Amino acid sequence: MMLGDILRKFDDPRAVEDALLQLGDLALLTEISKAAASFGETPGEYAAASVARFSGEASDDDWVALMSGMARTENPGLICLRKMIEWAVAQDRQQSAGCGCGHKHSTAPETDSGTDAK
């Protein structure tokens, strides 16, 4: 199956929900359910949106990791879905926590460096 075929299949929230059940990963299903609820979506809607977000926003490194994972499995569609959802959940976690760099940033305005413009 070609990657384009996999991505088109996952445009449909119902197809995504069926695939999620095939994964059998209860921890991932729980994470998806929580993330979906925070956006007012069903798990299938969130997962389908995750596929679209990954397709449009993932870095080259993310794509390489995805393709590498898909090459080493008998079911590349499920691996594709898992990786894209895990990426989206991680992105959402970073956004809800701020920038995601792990540092506390000051919200104070920057001060002048002491040089006067004439």
Backbone hydrogen bonds in HBPLUS format (Angstrom, degrees):
<---DONOR---> <-ACCEPTOR-->    atom                        ^
c    i                          cat <-CA-CA->   ^        H-A-AA   ^      H-
h    n   atom  resd res      DA  || num        DHA   H-A  angle D-A-AA Bond
n    s   type  num  typ     dist DA aas  dist angle  dist       angle   num
A0005-ASP N   A0002-MET O   3.05 MM   3  5.29 122.3  2.39 101.8 116.0     1
A0006-ILE N   A0002-MET O   3.12 MM   4  6.53 153.8  2.19 150.4 158.0     2
A0007-LEU N   A0003-LEU O   2.91 MM   4  6.21 164.6  1.93 158.7 162.2     3
A0008-ARG N   A0004-GLY O   2.97 MM   4  6.14 158.9  2.01 146.5 152.1     4
A0009-LYS N   A0005-ASP O   3.04 MM   4  6.16 154.8  2.10 143.8 150.6     5
A0010-PHE N   A0006-ILE O   3.16 MM   4  6.46 144.7  2.29 144.7 153.8     6
A0011-ASP N   A0008-ARG O   3.14 MM   3  5.31 162.9  2.17 110.8 112.1     7
A0015-ALA N   A0012-ASP O   3.03 MM   3  5.34 116.9  2.44 106.9 121.8     8
A0016-VAL N   A0012-ASP O   3.02 MM   4  6.33 155.2  2.08 155.3 163.3     9
A0017-GLU N   A0013-PRO O   2.88 MM   4  6.11 156.3  1.94 145.7 151.8    10
A0018-ASP N   A0014-ARG O   3.02 MM   4  6.29 159.8  2.06 148.8 153.6    11
A0019-ALA N   A0015-ALA O   3.01 MM   4  6.25 157.4  2.06 143.9 150.1    12
A0020-LEU N   A0016-VAL O   2.79 MM   4  6.05 153.8  1.85 153.0 160.9    13
A0021-LEU N   A0017-GLU O   3.09 MM   4  6.36 154.8  2.16 147.8 153.2    14
A0022-GLN N   A0018-ASP O   3.15 MM   4  6.47 145.4  2.27 140.9 150.5    15
A0022-GLN N   A0019-ALA O   3.05 MM   3  4.97 118.2  2.45  92.1 107.8    16
A0023-LEU N   A0019-ALA O   3.08 MM   4  6.47 136.0  2.28 144.1 155.6    17
A0023-LEU N   A0020-LEU O   3.13 MM   3  5.20 130.9  2.38  95.4 108.3    18
A0024-GLY N   A0021-LEU O   3.21 MM   3  5.45 129.1  2.48 100.6 112.1    19
A0029-LEU N   A0025-ASP O   2.95 MM   4  6.22 160.9  1.99 153.9 160.0    20
A0030-THR N   A0026-LEU O   2.90 MM   4  6.06 151.4  1.98 145.2 152.4    21
A0031-GLU N   A0027-ALA O   3.02 MM   4  6.31 158.4  2.06 146.7 152.3    22
A0032-ILE N   A0028-LEU O   2.86 MM   4  6.10 161.5  1.89 154.0 159.1    23
A0033-SER N   A0029-LEU O   2.92 MM   4  6.08 157.6  1.97 143.7 150.1    24
A0034-LYS N   A0030-THR O   3.00 MM   4  6.26 158.8  2.04 150.7 155.7    25
A0035-ALA N   A0031-GLU O   2.91 MM   4  6.12 168.8  1.92 153.7 157.1    26
A0036-ALA N   A0032-ILE O   2.76 MM   4  5.86 162.9  1.79 152.7 158.2    27
A0037-ALA N   A0033-SER O   2.97 MM   4  6.08 158.9  2.02 143.8 149.4    28
A0038-SER N   A0034-LYS O   3.07 MM   4  6.35 149.6  2.17 145.8 153.8    29
A0039-PHE N   A0036-ALA O   3.05 MM   3  5.29 142.1  2.20 103.3 114.3    30
A0041-GLU N   A0036-ALA O   2.81 MM   5  4.79 175.4  1.82 141.7 140.2    31
A0040-GLY N   A0037-ALA O   3.11 MM   3  4.86 159.8  2.15  99.1 105.3    32
A0046-TYR N   A0042-THR O   2.94 MM   4  6.21 165.7  1.96 160.2 163.8    33
A0047-ALA N   A0043-PRO O   2.90 MM   4  6.04 163.8  1.93 148.5 153.3    34
A0048-ALA N   A0044-GLY O   2.91 MM   4  6.03 160.2  1.94 145.8 151.4    35
A0049-ALA N   A0045-GLU O   2.92 MM   4  6.07 157.1  1.97 146.4 153.1    36
A0050-SER N   A0046-TYR O   2.81 MM   4  6.04 140.1  1.97 142.5 154.8    37
A0051-VAL N   A0047-ALA O   3.08 MM   4  6.42 148.6  2.18 146.7 153.4    38
A0052-ALA N   A0048-ALA O   3.17 MM   4  6.52 159.7  2.21 145.3 150.3    39
A0053-ARG N   A0049-ALA O   2.80 MM   4  6.03 157.8  1.85 149.4 155.9    40
A0054-PHE N   A0050-SER O   2.87 MM   4  6.02 165.5  1.89 149.5 153.4    41
A0055-SER N   A0051-VAL O   2.98 MM   4  6.13 163.7  2.00 147.9 152.8    42
A0056-GLY N   A0052-ALA O   3.08 MM   4  6.30 144.1  2.21 142.7 151.5    43
A0056-GLY N   A0053-ARG O   3.16 MM   3  5.19 123.2  2.50  95.0 108.9    44
A0057-GLU N   A0053-ARG O   2.76 MM   4  5.71 143.5  1.89 155.3 165.1    45
A0058-ALA N   A0054-PHE O   3.03 MM   4  4.93 160.4  2.07 133.4 135.0    46
A0063-TRP N   A0059-SER O   3.07 MM   4  6.43 154.9  2.13 149.4 155.9    47
A0064-VAL N   A0060-ASP O   2.91 MM   4  6.20 155.5  1.97 150.0 156.9    48
A0065-ALA N   A0061-ASP O   2.98 MM   4  6.20 162.6  2.01 149.1 153.4    49
A0066-LEU N   A0062-ASP O   2.95 MM   4  6.17 154.0  2.02 143.6 151.3    50
A0067-MET N   A0063-TRP O   2.88 MM   4  6.10 170.7  1.89 156.3 157.8    51
A0068-SER N   A0064-VAL O   2.89 MM   4  6.01 156.3  1.94 148.9 156.0    52
A0069-GLY N   A0065-ALA O   3.01 MM   4  6.17 159.7  2.05 146.2 151.2    53
A0070-MET N   A0066-LEU O   2.94 MM   4  6.20 152.8  2.02 150.7 158.8    54
A0071-ALA N   A0067-MET O   3.03 MM   4  6.14 141.8  2.18 142.2 151.3    55
A0079-ILE N   A0075-ASN O   3.35 MM   4  6.66 162.7  2.38 152.2 157.2    56
A0080-CYS N   A0076-PRO O   2.82 MM   4  5.90 157.8  1.87 148.2 154.7    57
A0081-LEU N   A0077-GLY O   2.99 MM   4  6.22 163.7  2.01 147.6 151.4    58
A0082-ARG N   A0078-LEU O   2.91 MM   4  6.09 167.1  1.92 149.8 153.5    59
A0083-LYS N   A0079-ILE O   2.92 MM   4  6.08 174.2  1.93 156.1 157.5    60
A0084-MET N   A0080-CYS O   3.00 MM   4  6.14 163.1  2.03 152.7 157.6    61
A0085-ILE N   A0081-LEU O   2.96 MM   4  6.10 160.7  1.99 154.2 159.4    62
A0086-GLU N   A0082-ARG O   2.85 MM   4  6.03 165.6  1.87 155.9 160.6    63
A0087-TRP N   A0083-LYS O   2.96 MM   4  6.08 154.2  2.02 143.1 150.2    64
A0088-ALA N   A0084-MET O   3.01 MM   4  6.24 159.6  2.05 143.7 148.9    65
A0089-VAL N   A0085-ILE O   2.84 MM   4  6.05 166.5  1.86 160.6 163.6    66
A0090-ALA N   A0086-GLU O   3.02 MM   4  6.15 159.8  2.06 144.3 149.9    67
A0091-GLN N   A0087-TRP O   2.90 MM   4  6.18 155.1  1.96 149.6 157.0    68
A0092-ASP N   A0088-ALA O   2.88 MM   4  6.12 160.2  1.92 152.2 157.2    69
A0093-ARG N   A0089-VAL O   2.91 MM   4  6.15 152.8  1.98 147.6 155.4    70
A0094-GLN N   A0090-ALA O   3.00 MM   4  6.25 160.4  2.04 149.3 154.0    71
A0095-GLN N   A0091-GLN O   2.98 MM   4  6.24 160.7  2.02 150.6 155.9    72
A0096-SER N   A0092-ASP O   2.95 MM   4  6.12 154.0  2.02 145.9 152.8    73
A0097-ALA N   A0093-ARG O   3.05 MM   4  6.18 131.8  2.29 140.3 152.8    74
A0097-ALA N   A0094-GLN O   3.19 MM   3  5.13 133.3  2.42  93.5 106.2    75
A0098-GLY N   A0095-GLN O   3.38 MM   3  5.19 164.7  2.41  99.2 103.3    76
